[in-house]
């Protein structure tokens, strides 16, 4: 059964909701921000903890985010996953600071090319059970290509059954952002969700475009209940009008 999963996106130390693909170091003026919160990261951590929204992920979007991320972990020790700049050098530190799992993308793709050695090294540091692989992707024709560097750079990896079968040997979960629809609140990538439902064999969370509470039922149907869903810009706690946080919590309680 599809579950609602939480997210806390941090940019420059603040909780924000950003339109996918507009965050770039080379062209900062193109940044499109939907929401900047007056609340701290720890506030949202407490909110998710109090409502038992397990599997919530904290994503650090660039520099200046460590302090906010640490405060979130302190508010819910061993209850949050953390991603953004994760490497073999710092992964264990984040686990020690209270992250339940670390989420990795760009580190696995030096110069845009997948590195099996880096994956195996990371597993040796934190263990398969503590590792989430983020396969955020962009659609190119009938395929989805993993994107890194805040979704600006396409890698040499496709999101397909062969890829997921291979990577599932080294991690406990997948996080898949559909970068082309992320932050737009115009609907999920139904084809991707359906494909993930056919391909995945381990827990998987989809993010991107969810606009109302009915998307939970849609993802459940499309994926056969094998894919969970996170909301961002549409959620009322992030300034959205499309879906109420309490309705998502009720979904988890009643399903």
N, C-alpha and C positions, 0 to 999 in steps of 0.2 A: 504494500500500500504506500502510495506517495505521501511524503511528509513535508511540512513546511520547515525550512531551515533558515536561520538568521544570518545576517551579514553586518559587519561594521567596517566600512571603507574609510581609511584615514589618509588625508592629503595635507601636507604642511602642518601636521599636528592637530587638524580638525576633522571631525566626522563630516563627510560630504557624500553626495551622489553626483557622479560625473558621467556624461555621455561617453559610451565606449569608443575608443579610438581617437578621442580628441586630446588625450593627455600625452604630450610630447616635450622632451627637453629641448629639441631643436626649434620648435615652433610653439612656445608657451602661449602666444596670443590666441591660438586656436582652441584653447581649453574651453569647453562648454560645461558649466556646472549647473545642475538642476537644484541643488540644495546644499546649504551650509548650516550645520546644526549649532545651536547655542548650548547644547548639552555636550558633556564630555564623553569620551569613549567608555569610561567606566560606568556612566549612567546607562548606556545601552547594554553593557555587559550585565549589569544588575537586572535590567528589564528582561533580558532573555533568560537569565538564571531563574528569576522569580516565576517565569511562565514555562520553565522546563523545555525551552527550545534548544534541544541538544544538537551538536554538530554545527553550531554557529561558527562562521569563519571571519577572522579579522585580517584585512588586507592592507598592507602599508604601501601606499602609492607614492614612492619616492622618498627623498630624505626628510628628516625632521619629524618622523613619525614614531620613533622608538619609545619615547616617554609615554605617549598616549597609548600605544599598544601594551606597554608594561602595566599601565594602570588598569586596562581592561582585563588583563590576565590575573591581576591581584584581586579584582572584584569577582572573578569566577575561575578559581584555580582548577586546572584540569578539565575545564568545561568548554574551552575555546580552541579552535585551530588558528594557526597564524601563518600568513604568507606575505611575500614581498621581500625580495633580496635574500632569500634563504640559500645558504651554501653549506658545504661540509664544515666550514670554519665556525659558523654560528648556529647551526641547527640544534646541537645539543644544548647550547645556552638557552635557547627559547623553550625547550622542553623543561629544563631545570627551573626556568622562571614561571612555569605553570601551564604552558600550552599542552593541550591533549595530543595534538599532532602538528607537524609542520607541512606547509603547502609549498611545492616547488614548481617552477616553470622555466624561467630564463636560464637558470644555472645549468640545466640539462642540455642547453643548446648553444655552446660556444660558437660564435660567428654563424649562428643560425642552423648549425648541424647537430643532430642528436648525438649525445655521447653516452654510450653504454657504460664506459668506465666511471663517469661522474655519477650515474645512477647507482651503480653497485657500491661506490664509495659512500654515497649518502646513506644507503641502506645499512652499510656496515657501521655507520655512526649512530643512527637513531633507531634502526630496525624497521622492518616492513610494516609492522602494526602502527607505527607512529608517523608514517609517510603518506601524504596525499599528493597525487600528481595533478596539476592544473593543466588541462588541455584546452585552454581558451583558444578559440579558433575563428577564422573568417571563411566565408563561403566563396569558393571559386568554381563556377559552373555547377556541376553536380557533386562536388567534393568539398570537404572542410579541411582547411590547412591550419595547423597549430601556429598561433601567433605569439610572439614574445615582445619584450621591451615595451610593456604597457600596450600590447596589441598593435604596435607599429610595424614590426618586422615579421614577415612570414618565414617559417622554418622549412626544413626538408621533410617534415613529418605530416602525414595525413591522419585524420581521425577516421578510423575504420575498424572492422572486426579484428584484423590481424594485429594492428597496433595495440588495441585494447587488450587482446589476449596476451600479448607479450608483456606489456607494462603491468598487467594485473598480477604478475608473478613477483613484483617488487614493491607493491604498495597495497594499502588497505582500502583506498577510496580514490575516486576521481572527482574533480571539480571541473565543470565545463561551462565556461562563459561563451555565449554566442555574441562575439564582439560587435557584429554588424547591427544588432538590435538592442544591445546593452544600453540602458538609460533612456530609451525612446518611449517606453510605455505604450507601444503600438502592437503588442502581441508577441508571443514566443515564436521561435523557429520550430514549427511543428514537425517538419521533416527531420530535423536533427534529433528532436526528442524521440520520435518514432524509431529512428535508426539506433539511438542509444539503447532503447528498450530491447531491441533485437540483439545488440552486440554485447552489452556489459554483463559481467558475471560477479562483480563486486559492487558495494554501495557507490552510488553516483549522484551528484548534485548538479542540476542544471540551473544556470542563471542567464537572464537576458530577455527583456521585453515583456515580462509578466505584467499584466495591467489590471486584473481584478481577481477576486477570490475564486471565481469559476475556473481559472487557469489550473488550480490544484486538481480539480476533477479531470480537466483536459489532459494534463500531464500523466495522471494516473491511468487514464484510458489509453493514451497513445503509447505509453511505455509498459503497459501491463503491470503498473505499480512498482516497477524496478528503478525508477528515477525520481529523486526528490527535487523540490523546487524552492528557490529563494527569490524574495522580492527585494527591490531596491527603491527606485524613484517613485513607484506607484504607491508605496506604503505610507500610511498617514504619519507614522513616527519619523519619516524622512520628508515630510512636507507634501506628500502625495495625496490625491483625492480618490484614487481608484480602488484601494483596498484598505480595510481596517485591520490593524495588528490583532485586535481581539478576535476577529473572524478567523484569522489564520491559526491562532492559538486554539480556538474552538474546533477547527478542522482536526488538529492533532489529537485533541481530547476525545473526539467522537469517532475517529477512524483508527 
